[in-house]
Amino acid sequence: MASWINSKNYRMIRLGALALTVVIFVAHYFLPQKRALLHPLQTSVPQLYGFDDGVSGQSSEWVDQQNNEWRCNYLPSHGHGCGWDVYWDPHFVDGIDLRAFGELEFKLSYQGSATRLRIYMRNYNAEYAEPNNSESTKFLSMTIPIEEFTRPVIASLDEFSVAAWWLRENSIRRQWALPEFDNITKVGVDFIEHGEHQIRIDEITLVGNWIGTETLLSIILGFWMSVFLLEGGVKFYQLYRQTQNRKTLVKVLEDRESHLRDEQETLRELADKDPLTRIYNRAGLRNKIAPFFESGTLSDFGIILLDIDYFKKINDGYGHDIGDTILTEFAVLVSNNLRESDHVSRWGGEEFLIICQQVSLDILLEKAEKLRDMVERHSFADDLKLSVTLSAGVSYIRPEDTFEMLFKRADEALYSAKGAGRNRVEAEK
């Protein structure tokens, strides 16, 4: 794609498309207009209206109804004029959408004293009009000088305006005060000047362009925007590919570096974690607590040394697989019941060491007792539901302590717990 867009053939096609665009835009002005007969039609219903005078009678009457020729005698004493219109729906709801045309062509013959003829339409909108009341539909009108009707007259929709009296009488809100042509239910002509008038409506035709200038410009603009976006996208892709190629070596180095970091992390985890229980091993816990002792500001710190009672009997009686299962469950049970700031490690064999920060000796003893009770009540190894107990020794930091001194006191306390019968917690002496 990129090589083709940069080729001579593409440039020639692009130049041809530009020339064709100009031809299409100019040619659309010379296309024949779109036309649709509005009246007479079999579906259209013409009617007259006028003023009913008790002396002279109805002000409007048919001369030749079949040919839509009628007479109007509009006297100064009449309350309103007379007119003719055609509609398509007896309930004044389903009308015709004129927006696709833009103009109406009138062919008619007139005799009389009028100087202007009014063309009007009615548009139905359920927001303000009543379905069975044609007078509630929007009244749009314009006037045309009589002398123009010696030939077909074109009335543009842009020339129509909403009658002020209709807005006033129907208390129309401002949002509905503009002309609408999407649901025209009537088109007609009437007289606004007194006198005797005779008129024949020969034909009303909708007239419009097959494609409007604005629509065509939108299509042309959309086409060329698409072309420019395609070309821009291809050029962007070329730059992207060049950048990607340049980044390939860098990415290879980054991948190697990442692989080395992963290997280092794996090695560090193997070095610091017990492979069976997945908690810290002795080295891992020492690395964790070494900074505390090196800082020289250690306080409120203590350790709990745990030992599973009679663990050798479990291994001898049930096998090392069950022993490993108990060690794993034991580590999970203890870990799940510690604070986030506490750390536990498998110190060796069946011994586990917990370090706790920000605690008092009483809280430390309480924590150890809670763990002892929890382990005693727990059933290990699923189907076997084995009971296990632990012994614990607790020691608390002193100003002059090293870790070895702190651990030694906890180990002595653990030894005391075992000597006192196991399944108990002993504090340092």
Buried (B, 14 or more C-beta within 10 A) or exposed (E): EEEEBEEEEEEEEEEEEEEEBEEEEEEBEEEEBBEEEBBBEEEBBBEBBBBEBEEEEBBBBBEEEEEBBBBBBBBEEBEEBBBBBBBBBEEBBEBBEBEEBBBBBBBBEBEBEBEBBBBBBBBBBEEBBBEEEBEBBBBBBBBBEBEBBEEBBBBEBEBBEBBEEBBEEBEBEEEBEEBBBEBBBBBBBBBBBBBBBBBBBBBBBBBBBEEEEEEBEEEBEEEBEEEEEEBEEBEEEBEEEEEEEEEEEEEEEEEEEEEEEEEEEEEEEEEBBBEBBEBBBBEBBBEBBEEBBEEEEBEBBBBBBBBBBBBEEBBEEBEEEBBEBBBBBBBEBBBEBBEEEBBBBBBEEBBBBBBBBEBEBEEBBEBBBEBBBBBEEBEBBEEEEBEBBBBBBBBBBEEEBEBEEBBBBBBBBBBBBBEEEBBBBBBBE
